[in-house]
């Protein structure tokens, strides 16, 4: 399922440079061969050593997209994404995993990923998801829209939030979206929200534009008006 809009993958050239981060070398080699055969404008590399990835990624800005495996030895995908967010990473992130858990997807969306790709996807489905994200959409797999998480990982507070998470026109808002709209209500700029939440400014833009779509508005004033009209309690 594709939800629109989120921040588009920032491309000034026709070629797209992608980095796969996955410890399964044979999987990466096969996927690279398949993707580059379908799309000649994709330049795909991979890194199988998650322990060395963080500093390397933060030191580079030439990738257009990171596709990160969720389950890796040592540093897992969620921990890596949190690390990148704290380091003000500006490269959009998609996650590819065999984990089909709606609570995990919800947590990752809260961290600002632009797409979740099940490893059962065909190459054409992966390409379609990437291209959708290039157009400014967020890719969410069908299984996520068919179920609601019974709880989110973490504290009792997280579980209580999952049970009482606000829903607008059938779309359940994430904790991060509530934080963003609450700071928006306080008059924070995108950069101020990024600094407060320790995430990248581009991640904030993703959430803001997604919220605009949810509330069917084009600016912050109307977004806040519709949020309060829907009964959201805006506080962080």
Secondary structure, DSSP 8 states (H G I E B T S, - for coil): -EEE-------SSS-EEEEEE-S-HHHHHHHHHHHHHH-TTEEEEEE--HHHHHHHHHT----SEEEEES--SSS-HHHHHHHHHHTT--S-EEEEES---HHHHHHHHHTT-SEEEETT--HHHHHHHHHHHHTTEEE--HHHHH---S--SS-HHHHHHHHH--EETTEE--HHHHHHHHHHHTT--HHHHHHHHTS-HHHHHHHHHHHHHHTT-SSHHHHHHHHHHTT-----
